[in-house]
Amino acid sequence: MLVPNSDEVQTIQVRRFIQALAVNKIELQKMYKVSGDEYTLLAQMSVGILGRETRFGESARYKVKETMPWAVSLAKVMRSVTTGKGVDPNSRGLTQIKFLPAAVVEKFGITSENLYIPENAAIATMGYLIEALKQMKTRIKTYHLDHITPDKYADYLPYIYFGRSKALIDKTAIPEQNSYVQALKKYMSMIDVFERQP
């Protein structure tokens, strides 16, 4: 059970987001074969991402991006013309996801257009994080990243979320000095986690 412990997270949107994480836990665990402990950690991280990316859906920047996604696309095209780099897809929704997990799209009918709905954002974020955790575990084994232990997942998994997974492989990821990771952890601390005993 995730319980808000700060006024900043005492909103209907956050409560709906958290409720979706709880209600869909068994279904997502079954789909992805993820343990209860890992699911709980990733659920808390997803709330941290919700805080970091859109200030729990309250940031003015988020509201502008969602109202005028075409303007964001246009700005990206203009930038690509001047820099010569490709155009990334727009990040969308309450947790600013760029790539939706195929399993979540198929099972829940979630699209980039409906990620403003807290329940959809919660499910999509969990699916993404579960898949990212599997990627990270593979990289830990392949590249002998022994310093990334389960108690450090919340420090290193955000690098995959914000598109810097190469920093894990070349060992340049320094979570203590990364503002994204530190903000995410601050927002994670606004939620208390209670485990139901079997």
Solvent accessible surface area in square Angstrom, and as a share of the most:
residue,aa,sasa,rsa
1,M,137,0.61
2,L,21,0.10
3,V,55,0.32
4,P,12,0.07
5,N,74,0.38
6,S,29,0.19
7,D,130,0.67
8,E,61,0.27
9,V,0,0.00
10,Q,78,0.35
11,T,42,0.25
12,I,136,0.69
13,Q,50,0.22
14,V,0,0.00
15,R,122,0.45
16,R,98,0.36
17,F,0,0.00
18,I,14,0.07
19,Q,106,0.47
20,A,4,0.03
21,L,3,0.02
22,A,60,0.46
23,V,100,0.58
24,N,24,0.12
25,K,57,0.24
26,I,135,0.68
27,E,51,0.23
28,L,1,0.00
29,Q,38,0.17
30,K,138,0.59
31,M,57,0.26
32,Y,16,0.06
33,K,175,0.74
34,V,13,0.07
35,S,56,0.36
36,G,28,0.27
37,D,113,0.59
38,E,36,0.16
39,Y,5,0.02
40,T,20,0.12
41,L,46,0.23
42,L,0,0.00
43,A,3,0.03
44,Q,34,0.15
45,M,0,0.00
46,S,0,0.00
47,V,0,0.00
48,G,0,0.00
49,I,0,0.00
50,L,2,0.01
51,G,0,0.00
52,R,86,0.31
53,E,43,0.19
54,T,0,0.00
55,R,113,0.41
56,F,1,0.01
57,G,3,0.03
58,E,94,0.42
59,S,25,0.16
60,A,77,0.60
61,R,179,0.65
62,Y,18,0.07
63,K,100,0.42
64,V,83,0.48
65,K,32,0.13
66,E,36,0.16
67,T,105,0.61
68,M,76,0.34
69,P,36,0.23
70,W,162,0.57
71,A,32,0.25
72,V,32,0.19
73,S,45,0.29
74,L,101,0.50
75,A,52,0.40
76,K,32,0.13
77,V,69,0.40
78,M,119,0.53
79,R,143,0.52
80,S,18,0.12
81,V,115,0.66
82,T,115,0.67
83,T,76,0.44
84,G,70,0.67
85,K,149,0.63
86,G,71,0.68
87,V,76,0.44
88,D,84,0.43
89,P,61,0.38
90,N,28,0.15
91,S,16,0.11
92,R,30,0.11
93,G,0,0.00
94,L,2,0.01
95,T,1,0.01
96,Q,16,0.07
97,I,5,0.03
98,K,88,0.37
99,F,122,0.51
100,L,45,0.23
101,P,5,0.03
102,A,80,0.62
103,A,41,0.32
104,V,0,0.00
105,V,58,0.34
106,E,155,0.69
107,K,111,0.47
108,F,58,0.24
109,G,46,0.45
110,I,1,0.00
111,T,63,0.36
112,S,44,0.28
113,E,114,0.51
114,N,37,0.19
115,L,3,0.01
116,Y,119,0.45
117,I,49,0.25
118,P,5,0.03
119,E,55,0.25
120,N,25,0.13
121,A,0,0.00
122,A,0,0.00
123,I,11,0.06
124,A,0,0.00
125,T,0,0.00
126,M,0,0.00
127,G,0,0.00
128,Y,40,0.15
129,L,0,0.00
130,I,1,0.01
131,E,58,0.26
132,A,1,0.01
133,L,3,0.02
134,K,94,0.40
135,Q,79,0.35
136,M,0,0.00
137,K,68,0.29
138,T,82,0.47
139,R,56,0.20
140,I,28,0.14
141,K,162,0.68
142,T,81,0.47
143,Y,97,0.37
144,H,132,0.59
145,L,0,0.00
146,D,112,0.58
147,H,79,0.35
148,I,5,0.02
149,T,56,0.32
150,P,94,0.59
151,D,118,0.61
152,K,83,0.35
153,Y,16,0.06
154,A,12,0.10
155,D,17,0.09
156,Y,22,0.08
157,L,0,0.00
158,P,0,0.00
159,Y,4,0.01
160,I,11,0.06
161,Y,24,0.09
162,F,56,0.23
163,G,64,0.61
164,R,119,0.43
165,S,26,0.17
166,K,146,0.62
167,A,3,0.03
168,L,1,0.01
169,I,57,0.29
170,D,69,0.36
171,K,119,0.51
172,T,80,0.46
173,A,13,0.10
174,I,82,0.42
175,P,3,0.02
176,E,125,0.56
177,Q,145,0.64
178,N,25,0.13
179,S,93,0.60
180,Y,19,0.07
181,V,0,0.00
182,Q,78,0.35
183,A,26,0.21
184,L,0,0.00
185,K,77,0.33
186,K,106,0.45
187,Y,10,0.04
188,M,16,0.07
189,S,72,0.47
190,M,26,0.12
191,I,3,0.02
192,D,57,0.30
193,V,49,0.28
194,F,105,0.44
195,E,91,0.41
196,R,212,0.78
197,Q,146,0.65
198,P,174,1.09
